[in-house]
Amino acid sequence: MLEFFFLCMIGGLTLVVWGLLIYLWGLILGWWSEYHEGG
């Protein structure tokens, strides 16, 4: 049962990390395009 709990916790953390990475990537791409189009 403990292994199942750790698997769920690791899976949840992995999803959170991927979500943050995708969010940051979107912010960087948005800033980059605005910066180049404005400049």
mmJSON file of the N, C-alpha and C atoms, coordinates in Angstrom:
{"data_MODEL":{"atom_site":{
"group_PDB":["ATOM","ATOM","ATOM","ATOM","ATOM","ATOM","ATOM","ATOM","ATOM","ATOM","ATOM","ATOM","ATOM","ATOM","ATOM","ATOM","ATOM","ATOM","ATOM","ATOM","ATOM","ATOM","ATOM","ATOM","ATOM","ATOM","ATOM","ATOM","ATOM","ATOM","ATOM","ATOM","ATOM","ATOM","ATOM","ATOM","ATOM","ATOM","ATOM","ATOM","ATOM","ATOM","ATOM","ATOM","ATOM","ATOM","ATOM","ATOM","ATOM","ATOM","ATOM","ATOM","ATOM","ATOM","ATOM","ATOM","ATOM","ATOM","ATOM","ATOM","ATOM","ATOM","ATOM","ATOM","ATOM","ATOM","ATOM","ATOM","ATOM","ATOM","ATOM","ATOM","ATOM","ATOM","ATOM","ATOM","ATOM","ATOM","ATOM","ATOM","ATOM","ATOM","ATOM","ATOM","ATOM","ATOM","ATOM","ATOM","ATOM","ATOM","ATOM","ATOM","ATOM","ATOM","ATOM","ATOM","ATOM","ATOM","ATOM","ATOM","ATOM","ATOM","ATOM","ATOM","ATOM","ATOM","ATOM","ATOM","ATOM","ATOM","ATOM","ATOM","ATOM","ATOM","ATOM","ATOM","ATOM"],
"id":[1,2,3,4,5,6,7,8,9,10,11,12,13,14,15,16,17,18,19,20,21,22,23,24,25,26,27,28,29,30,31,32,33,34,35,36,37,38,39,40,41,42,43,44,45,46,47,48,49,50,51,52,53,54,55,56,57,58,59,60,61,62,63,64,65,66,67,68,69,70,71,72,73,74,75,76,77,78,79,80,81,82,83,84,85,86,87,88,89,90,91,92,93,94,95,96,97,98,99,100,101,102,103,104,105,106,107,108,109,110,111,112,113,114,115,116,117],
"type_symbol":["N","C","C","N","C","C","N","C","C","N","C","C","N","C","C","N","C","C","N","C","C","N","C","C","N","C","C","N","C","C","N","C","C","N","C","C","N","C","C","N","C","C","N","C","C","N","C","C","N","C","C","N","C","C","N","C","C","N","C","C","N","C","C","N","C","C","N","C","C","N","C","C","N","C","C","N","C","C","N","C","C","N","C","C","N","C","C","N","C","C","N","C","C","N","C","C","N","C","C","N","C","C","N","C","C","N","C","C","N","C","C","N","C","C","N","C","C"],
"label_atom_id":["N","CA","C","N","CA","C","N","CA","C","N","CA","C","N","CA","C","N","CA","C","N","CA","C","N","CA","C","N","CA","C","N","CA","C","N","CA","C","N","CA","C","N","CA","C","N","CA","C","N","CA","C","N","CA","C","N","CA","C","N","CA","C","N","CA","C","N","CA","C","N","CA","C","N","CA","C","N","CA","C","N","CA","C","N","CA","C","N","CA","C","N","CA","C","N","CA","C","N","CA","C","N","CA","C","N","CA","C","N","CA","C","N","CA","C","N","CA","C","N","CA","C","N","CA","C","N","CA","C","N","CA","C","N","CA","C"],
"label_alt_id":[null,null,null,null,null,null,null,null,null,null,null,null,null,null,null,null,null,null,null,null,null,null,null,null,null,null,null,null,null,null,null,null,null,null,null,null,null,null,null,null,null,null,null,null,null,null,null,null,null,null,null,null,null,null,null,null,null,null,null,null,null,null,null,null,null,null,null,null,null,null,null,null,null,null,null,null,null,null,null,null,null,null,null,null,null,null,null,null,null,null,null,null,null,null,null,null,null,null,null,null,null,null,null,null,null,null,null,null,null,null,null,null,null,null,null,null,null],
"label_comp_id":["MET","MET","MET","LEU","LEU","LEU","GLU","GLU","GLU","PHE","PHE","PHE","PHE","PHE","PHE","PHE","PHE","PHE","LEU","LEU","LEU","CYS","CYS","CYS","MET","MET","MET","ILE","ILE","ILE","GLY","GLY","GLY","GLY","GLY","GLY","LEU","LEU","LEU","THR","THR","THR","LEU","LEU","LEU","VAL","VAL","VAL","VAL","VAL","VAL","TRP","TRP","TRP","GLY","GLY","GLY","LEU","LEU","LEU","LEU","LEU","LEU","ILE","ILE","ILE","TYR","TYR","TYR","LEU","LEU","LEU","TRP","TRP","TRP","GLY","GLY","GLY","LEU","LEU","LEU","ILE","ILE","ILE","LEU","LEU","LEU","GLY","GLY","GLY","TRP","TRP","TRP","TRP","TRP","TRP","SER","SER","SER","GLU","GLU","GLU","TYR","TYR","TYR","HIS","HIS","HIS","GLU","GLU","GLU","GLY","GLY","GLY","GLY","GLY","GLY"],
"label_asym_id":["A","A","A","A","A","A","A","A","A","A","A","A","A","A","A","A","A","A","A","A","A","A","A","A","A","A","A","A","A","A","A","A","A","A","A","A","A","A","A","A","A","A","A","A","A","A","A","A","A","A","A","A","A","A","A","A","A","A","A","A","A","A","A","A","A","A","A","A","A","A","A","A","A","A","A","A","A","A","A","A","A","A","A","A","A","A","A","A","A","A","A","A","A","A","A","A","A","A","A","A","A","A","A","A","A","A","A","A","A","A","A","A","A","A","A","A","A"],
"label_entity_id":["1","1","1","1","1","1","1","1","1","1","1","1","1","1","1","1","1","1","1","1","1","1","1","1","1","1","1","1","1","1","1","1","1","1","1","1","1","1","1","1","1","1","1","1","1","1","1","1","1","1","1","1","1","1","1","1","1","1","1","1","1","1","1","1","1","1","1","1","1","1","1","1","1","1","1","1","1","1","1","1","1","1","1","1","1","1","1","1","1","1","1","1","1","1","1","1","1","1","1","1","1","1","1","1","1","1","1","1","1","1","1","1","1","1","1","1","1"],
"label_seq_id":[1,1,1,2,2,2,3,3,3,4,4,4,5,5,5,6,6,6,7,7,7,8,8,8,9,9,9,10,10,10,11,11,11,12,12,12,13,13,13,14,14,14,15,15,15,16,16,16,17,17,17,18,18,18,19,19,19,20,20,20,21,21,21,22,22,22,23,23,23,24,24,24,25,25,25,26,26,26,27,27,27,28,28,28,29,29,29,30,30,30,31,31,31,32,32,32,33,33,33,34,34,34,35,35,35,36,36,36,37,37,37,38,38,38,39,39,39],
"pdbx_PDB_ins_code":[null,null,null,null,null,null,null,null,null,null,null,null,null,null,null,null,null,null,null,null,null,null,null,null,null,null,null,null,null,null,null,null,null,null,null,null,null,null,null,null,null,null,null,null,null,null,null,null,null,null,null,null,null,null,null,null,null,null,null,null,null,null,null,null,null,null,null,null,null,null,null,null,null,null,null,null,null,null,null,null,null,null,null,null,null,null,null,null,null,null,null,null,null,null,null,null,null,null,null,null,null,null,null,null,null,null,null,null,null,null,null,null,null,null,null,null,null],
"Cartn_x":[0.841,0.0,0.88,2.006,2.884,3.499,3.827,4.402,3.404,2.122,1.081,1.021,1.124,1.088,2.264,3.458,4.633,4.503,3.948,3.75,2.807,1.721,0.769,1.427,2.214,2.865,3.867,4.674,5.668,4.97,3.878,3.131,2.565,2.01,1.459,2.538,3.688,4.789,5.274,5.343,5.785,4.825,3.522,2.532,2.692,2.921,3.081,4.317,5.422,6.67,6.472,5.832,5.592,4.698,3.674,2.777,3.541,4.426,5.218,6.145,6.781,7.684,6.931,5.765,4.972,4.515,4.134,3.685,4.83,6.02,7.173,7.555,7.505,7.837,6.886,5.589,4.608,4.916,5.281,5.62,6.835,7.871,9.104,8.819,8.04,7.725,6.907,5.942,5.125,5.981,6.861,7.725,8.676,9.208,10.175,9.544,8.323,7.664,7.324,6.825,6.499,7.754,8.84,10.087,10.605,10.546,11.071,10.142,8.835,7.92,7.941,8.13,8.153,9.47,10.557,11.871,12.165],
"Cartn_y":[-1.199,0.0,1.255,1.172,2.331,2.621,1.552,1.752,2.479,2.112,2.757,4.244,4.576,5.98,6.751,6.145,6.814,6.985,5.971,6.075,7.224,7.337,8.422,9.779,9.856,11.115,11.511,10.54,10.831,11.215,10.503,10.833,12.244,12.602,13.944,15.009,14.766,15.728,15.87,14.744,14.796,15.643,15.466,16.258,17.742,18.059,19.465,20.071,19.313,19.812,20.05,19.088,19.254,20.452,20.647,21.793,23.105,23.175,24.392,24.639,23.565,23.713,24.223,23.643,24.078,25.528,25.889,27.255,28.252,27.92,28.795,28.896,27.767,27.757,28.684,28.643,29.517,30.985,31.281,32.663,33.141,32.289,32.668,32.879,31.965,32.105,33.376,33.658,34.855,36.115,36.143,37.302,37.463,36.334,36.357,36.93,36.456,36.927,38.415,38.822,40.238,41.094,40.627,41.378,41.567,40.51,40.594,41.382,41.245,41.996,43.483,43.767,45.162,45.834,45.05,45.627,45.679],
"Cartn_z":[0.0,0.0,0.0,0.706,0.773,-0.603,-1.342,-2.671,-3.575,-3.445,-4.248,-3.929,-2.634,-2.215,-2.817,-2.787,-3.343,-4.852,-5.51,-6.965,-7.294,-6.535,-6.772,-6.51,-5.434,-5.093,-6.173,-6.63,-7.667,-8.972,-9.292,-10.513,-10.444,-9.293,-9.133,-9.243,-8.621,-8.699,-10.131,-10.854,-12.249,-13.075,-12.842,-13.586,-13.263,-11.986,-11.583,-12.243,-12.247,-12.851,-14.345,-15.017,-16.468,-16.719,-15.877,-16.038,-15.906,-14.915,-14.718,-15.898,-16.402,-17.542,-18.769,-19.037,-20.198,-20.014,-18.786,-18.505,-18.725,-18.197,-18.376,-19.848,-20.566,-22.002,-22.757,-22.406,-23.051,-22.755,-21.511,-21.154,-21.946,-22.026,-22.736,-24.222,-24.819,-26.25,-26.493,-25.63,-25.783,-25.654,-24.669,-24.468,-25.649,-26.138,-27.235,-28.499,-28.833,-30.061,-29.932,-28.767,-28.569,-28.668,-28.082,-28.078,-29.503,-30.303,-31.666,-32.585,-32.414,-33.265,-32.905,-31.62,-31.188,-31.55,-31.571,-31.825,-33.295],
"occupancy":[1.0,1.0,1.0,1.0,1.0,1.0,1.0,1.0,1.0,1.0,1.0,1.0,1.0,1.0,1.0,1.0,1.0,1.0,1.0,1.0,1.0,1.0,1.0,1.0,1.0,1.0,1.0,1.0,1.0,1.0,1.0,1.0,1.0,1.0,1.0,1.0,1.0,1.0,1.0,1.0,1.0,1.0,1.0,1.0,1.0,1.0,1.0,1.0,1.0,1.0,1.0,1.0,1.0,1.0,1.0,1.0,1.0,1.0,1.0,1.0,1.0,1.0,1.0,1.0,1.0,1.0,1.0,1.0,1.0,1.0,1.0,1.0,1.0,1.0,1.0,1.0,1.0,1.0,1.0,1.0,1.0,1.0,1.0,1.0,1.0,1.0,1.0,1.0,1.0,1.0,1.0,1.0,1.0,1.0,1.0,1.0,1.0,1.0,1.0,1.0,1.0,1.0,1.0,1.0,1.0,1.0,1.0,1.0,1.0,1.0,1.0,1.0,1.0,1.0,1.0,1.0,1.0],
"B_iso_or_equiv":[0.0,0.0,0.0,0.0,0.0,0.0,0.0,0.0,0.0,0.0,0.0,0.0,0.0,0.0,0.0,0.0,0.0,0.0,0.0,0.0,0.0,0.0,0.0,0.0,0.0,0.0,0.0,0.0,0.0,0.0,0.0,0.0,0.0,0.0,0.0,0.0,0.0,0.0,0.0,0.0,0.0,0.0,0.0,0.0,0.0,0.0,0.0,0.0,0.0,0.0,0.0,0.0,0.0,0.0,0.0,0.0,0.0,0.0,0.0,0.0,0.0,0.0,0.0,0.0,0.0,0.0,0.0,0.0,0.0,0.0,0.0,0.0,0.0,0.0,0.0,0.0,0.0,0.0,0.0,0.0,0.0,0.0,0.0,0.0,0.0,0.0,0.0,0.0,0.0,0.0,0.0,0.0,0.0,0.0,0.0,0.0,0.0,0.0,0.0,0.0,0.0,0.0,0.0,0.0,0.0,0.0,0.0,0.0,0.0,0.0,0.0,0.0,0.0,0.0,0.0,0.0,0.0],
"pdbx_formal_charge":[null,null,null,null,null,null,null,null,null,null,null,null,null,null,null,null,null,null,null,null,null,null,null,null,null,null,null,null,null,null,null,null,null,null,null,null,null,null,null,null,null,null,null,null,null,null,null,null,null,null,null,null,null,null,null,null,null,null,null,null,null,null,null,null,null,null,null,null,null,null,null,null,null,null,null,null,null,null,null,null,null,null,null,null,null,null,null,null,null,null,null,null,null,null,null,null,null,null,null,null,null,null,null,null,null,null,null,null,null,null,null,null,null,null,null,null,null],
"auth_seq_id":[1,1,1,2,2,2,3,3,3,4,4,4,5,5,5,6,6,6,7,7,7,8,8,8,9,9,9,10,10,10,11,11,11,12,12,12,13,13,13,14,14,14,15,15,15,16,16,16,17,17,17,18,18,18,19,19,19,20,20,20,21,21,21,22,22,22,23,23,23,24,24,24,25,25,25,26,26,26,27,27,27,28,28,28,29,29,29,30,30,30,31,31,31,32,32,32,33,33,33,34,34,34,35,35,35,36,36,36,37,37,37,38,38,38,39,39,39],
"auth_comp_id":["MET","MET","MET","LEU","LEU","LEU","GLU","GLU","GLU","PHE","PHE","PHE","PHE","PHE","PHE","PHE","PHE","PHE","LEU","LEU","LEU","CYS","CYS","CYS","MET","MET","MET","ILE","ILE","ILE","GLY","GLY","GLY","GLY","GLY","GLY","LEU","LEU","LEU","THR","THR","THR","LEU","LEU","LEU","VAL","VAL","VAL","VAL","VAL","VAL","TRP","TRP","TRP","GLY","GLY","GLY","LEU","LEU","LEU","LEU","LEU","LEU","ILE","ILE","ILE","TYR","TYR","TYR","LEU","LEU","LEU","TRP","TRP","TRP","GLY","GLY","GLY","LEU","LEU","LEU","ILE","ILE","ILE","LEU","LEU","LEU","GLY","GLY","GLY","TRP","TRP","TRP","TRP","TRP","TRP","SER","SER","SER","GLU","GLU","GLU","TYR","TYR","TYR","HIS","HIS","HIS","GLU","GLU","GLU","GLY","GLY","GLY","GLY","GLY","GLY"],
"auth_asym_id":["A","A","A","A","A","A","A","A","A","A","A","A","A","A","A","A","A","A","A","A","A","A","A","A","A","A","A","A","A","A","A","A","A","A","A","A","A","A","A","A","A","A","A","A","A","A","A","A","A","A","A","A","A","A","A","A","A","A","A","A","A","A","A","A","A","A","A","A","A","A","A","A","A","A","A","A","A","A","A","A","A","A","A","A","A","A","A","A","A","A","A","A","A","A","A","A","A","A","A","A","A","A","A","A","A","A","A","A","A","A","A","A","A","A","A","A","A"],
"auth_atom_id":["N","CA","C","N","CA","C","N","CA","C","N","CA","C","N","CA","C","N","CA","C","N","CA","C","N","CA","C","N","CA","C","N","CA","C","N","CA","C","N","CA","C","N","CA","C","N","CA","C","N","CA","C","N","CA","C","N","CA","C","N","CA","C","N","CA","C","N","CA","C","N","CA","C","N","CA","C","N","CA","C","N","CA","C","N","CA","C","N","CA","C","N","CA","C","N","CA","C","N","CA","C","N","CA","C","N","CA","C","N","CA","C","N","CA","C","N","CA","C","N","CA","C","N","CA","C","N","CA","C","N","CA","C","N","CA","C"],
"pdbx_PDB_model_num":[1,1,1,1,1,1,1,1,1,1,1,1,1,1,1,1,1,1,1,1,1,1,1,1,1,1,1,1,1,1,1,1,1,1,1,1,1,1,1,1,1,1,1,1,1,1,1,1,1,1,1,1,1,1,1,1,1,1,1,1,1,1,1,1,1,1,1,1,1,1,1,1,1,1,1,1,1,1,1,1,1,1,1,1,1,1,1,1,1,1,1,1,1,1,1,1,1,1,1,1,1,1,1,1,1,1,1,1,1,1,1,1,1,1,1,1,1]
}}}
